[in-house]
Amino acid sequence: MIANPAVCLDGKSLAQSIERQLADHVRTGQAQWGRSPGLAVLRVGDDPASAVYVRAKEQACSRVGIQSFGAHLPATITEAALLAKITELNQDERVDGILLQLPLPPHLDPRPLLYAIHPDKDVDGLHPENLGRLVRDEPGLRSCTPAGVMQLLAAYGIDVAGRSAVVVGRSILVGKPLALMLLTANATVTIAHSRTPDLASVTREAEILVTAIGQPRRITADMIRPGAVVIDVGINRIQGPDGKSSLWGDVDYEAACAMASYITPVPGGVGPMTVAMLLHNTVWSYCRRHNWHKPLLSLTSMPPAH
């Protein structure tokens, strides 16, 4: 055990700081170029969780000054019709970013739809061209959740260089791109997953442990190295006996706080950072289209509050 409880990595406060900086850039851009950035979020069908996420993104856009050009499309829409909508948004000069909200109804394959989004408007960072830029460490749009994790580590002065990092989860949304980002930052990276034998023996080696497996409280205190940095990407909606739902992470938070040096809560940790980086990517794309290549964020150190 470590002597002191873990420092809580406050993603909500950091996201608010990022929003303020982005709002300043939007005001500057509006004055110089005569328009605000535009983001189109496409939601297909009536998945309740997707509705909540899209509403949160639209509210965040409003706070920063980004125009919303999203659409709520019927669950019965054909692939051809959805591709036509994406093509229309690709050609719309008011739109700087396009996001296709997942999951999609079962009859729609997300891959050709994601590939149809123009790489320069791919604010989810999932187009093969942007993933290739990540592999080559070239400028480009980065996946929002992994980028949010890296910003959170940087804001708290957590240097990953030379440290052992374990990423539990290998999805194209989080695990794989985050492993590449950590590798670029000179961490020594291991990717674990559902087929990893004796997962606990792997996670106990991690100085930086990131979980993105979608299993509530799967990571228990005995799976954490004393003093490790624990980043919980999991957001699991659990319905209680009273019918009300609550959000749980992949980590047993209360027990893990006695082992870790830093830890993210759920909610209030990585989730707000994902939305903040979506806004960042939209403004980044907007600025690039106007040949403005200055860095958008200047992160101040977050206070080490428990």
N, C-alpha and C positions, 0 to 999 in steps of 0.2 A: 504493500500500500504506500501511497505518497502522503506527505504530511498535510497538505492543504487540498481542499476541494478544487475541482477544475474551474478555470476561467471560462465563462460563457461567451462564446463568439456571437456577438449580437449582429446578425445579418440584417435585421429590420432597421436598426439605426444607420448602418453603413449604406443600405439601399437608399435611405432618405437623403444621405449626404450626396450620393451619386446622382439622384434625381435633381437636386439643387444645381449641381454643376452642369448637368445636361440641359436644364431649363435655361441657364445662362447662354449656352451655345445656341439653343434654338432661337432665343431672342436676337442674338447677334446675326444668325443666319437669316431670320425673317427680315431684318433691317437691310442686309446686304443683297439678298437674292429674291426678296418679295414673296416668299412662301415659307410655310412651315414644313417639317418632315411629315411624311405620310406612311402609315402602317396599315396593312390589310390583313386581318386575321380571319381565316375561313373556318367556320364551324359547320360540320355536316352531321345532321341528326340531332337527337335530343339527350345525349349523355349528360346526366346531371353534373358530374364532376367537371366535364368540359365547359359547361355553361358557367360554373363558378370561376374557373380559370380564365376564360375569355373575358368575363365581366371585370375581373381584377386587372387584366392587362389593359382593357379600355379605360378604366379609371386611372391607371398609372400614366397612360398616354395623355390623358386630359391634364394631369398635374404638371407634366413636363412641357406641354404645348404641342404635342404630336397629334396630327389629324388622324382619325380612324376611318378607314375605308373597308371595313370588314363586312362579311355577309354570313347570314345563317341560312344554310342550304338544306333542302329536305333530305332525309335519310335515303330516299329512293333515287337520288340523283345518279345519273350514269357517269362512268369514267370519262366518256367523251365530253359531256356537258361540263364536268369539273375541270377537265383540261382546257376547255374553251375559256372558262372563267379565269384560270391561271394565266393563260395567254393574254387575255384582256388586261389583267393587272400588270403583267410584264411590260406592256406597251403604254401604260398609263404614267405620264410624266409626274403626276402628283404623288405617286406611290414609290417610296424608297425601300420598303421592306414588305415581304409577303411571308406569312406563317400559316401553315396548314395544321390545324389543331388535331392532334391524335388522341385517342384511337378513332379510326374510321369505321363505318359499318362494314360487316364481314365481306360484302361483295366487292369492295374497293381495295385494290392493292396499293399501299402507300408509295411504293418505290417509284413507279413511273410518274406519279403525281409530284413527288418531291423533286425528282430529276427535272421536271418541267419548269420549276421555278428558276428564274434567271439567277446565276451564281451571285451577281452583285446585289440582288434583292433577297437572297437566302438568309434571312436574319436568324434562322435556327441553326445555321452552320452545318447542314446535313447534306448539301449537294456534294457529289464526288469531287468537284473542283475545289471546294473549300476544305474538304477533308484532306485532299492532296496538299493544299497550301499549309495545313497544319502539320502534316508529316514532314514537309520540307522546311518548316519554320519560316514561312513567308507570310507577309501581311495578308489578312483575309478575315472573313467573318467566322467567328468561333462559336461552337456550341454553347448555349447560354448557361446551362447548369455548371459544366466544368469551368467555364470562364469565371463564373460567380464564385466558385470554390477558390480559385487561384487569387482572385481579388480579396477575398476574405482573409486568406492566409497572409497576403502581403500587408493588409491594413493592420493586422495585429503583430506585424514584425516577425512572423514565423518563417524563417529561411529554410527551404527544403533542400538546398544544395548539400550533397554528401550524406543525406539521411535516407534511411530505408522507408519506403512507402508501399503500402499494400492497398490495392483497390479491389474491393469485393463487388463483383459485377462486371460484365463484359459487353454491355449493350452499346450500340452505336450512338445512343443519346448521351450517355454519361461515362461508362467504364472505359471504353477504348479511347475516346478523345481526352479524357482526364489523364489517363496513363501517359499519353503522348505529351501533354502539357507539363506534367510532373517530370518526365524524362528530359524535356527541353530545359527545365529549371534545375537540371543536374541532380535530381533524386535518383536513387536506385529503386526501380519499380518492379513489383510483383503483381500480377493480376490473378485473383482467385475467383472462383465461381461455383455453381451448383455441383459440378463434377470434381471439385477439389477434395482429395482425401484428407481427413483430419484438418478441417478448416481452422480449428482453434490453434493448432501448432503453427500455422502460417500467420494468422493475425497477431499472435503474441510476439512475432518478430518485428512488427511494424512500429517505427517511431512516429509515422503518420499513417493513420488508418482511415480509409474512406469506405463507407458502406452504401451500396446502391443496389440492393437485392429485392426490395419490396416484401420483406418478411418481418412483421412487427416483433420487435425485441429479440431478434435472432442473435444479435451480438451481445453476449452477457459479459459481466465484469471479468470473469476468469479467462476470457478470450482477448483481453486488452493488456498490453505491456504497461507496467507502471510508468507514469509520466508521458504516455503517448498523447499525440494530438488526434482527436477523434472527430471526424466530419461525417455527419449522418445525413445522407441525401434522401433516405427513405421517407415517403409520405404515405402512410397506410390509414385509410379511413375505416374505423371499427365501429360497428353499431352495438350499443349497449342494450341491456334488457329493457330499458325504458323507451327504446326506439330512437334515442338521440345518438348521433355519431360523434366520435372524437378522432383526432389525428395522433397517430403513434409513429415513431421512427423505427428504423431497423435496429437501434441500439436500446438496451435497457438503461435509460438515461440516468435515473436516480443512482443505481448501483455503479454505473460507469463513471459518474462524477467523482467517486472516491478513488478511482484508478488513474484517470486522465489528467493531463496538465491543462489542456484546452479541449472544449467540446462545444458542438453546435446543438441548440435545442430544436425540437420539432413541436409546434411550428415556431417560426421566428428566426431560423438559422439560414439554411441554404435557400429555402423557398423564395423569400423576398429578393435574394441576390439573383435568382434566375430571371425574375421579372425585370430587375434593374439592368441586367446585361442584355435583355431583349431590347429595352429602350436604348441602351448604349449602341447596340448593333444598328438600330434604325437610324440614329443620329450619325453614326460613323459612315453608313452608306450614303446618307444625305450629304454629308460634308465631302466625301470622296467624289460624288457626282459633280460637285462644284469646285473640284481641285483644291480642296483645303485639307492638308495632310497633317495638321498638328495633333498631338495627343489630346484626347478629350478629358481624361481623368487625372487628377492630382490627388492621390489618396493621403489624407492625414491619418496619423496613427490613432487607433481606437484606444480608449482608456481601458486599463485592465480591471474592469469592474467584475465582481463575482456575481 
